[in-house]
């Protein structure tokens, strides 16, 4: 298949280049937002795991206290 040249006015070409640059900027911004969201999710998952661990520790202590109280009672 042979390619034929396409003629575009300079003004239109400049507009096309500006539009492409704007699209590239928006894509970069979207990529950064996704990276930021992923970082926040990772931090959130870490924090939730810490809370879960703390809750388990408290639960274990309550169960131990309960066992001691019923042993003596």
Secondary structure, DSSP 8 states (H G I E B T S, - for coil): ---------HHHHHHHHHHHHHHHHHHHHHHHHHHHHHHHHHHHHHHHHHHHHHHHHHHHHHHHHHHHHHHH-
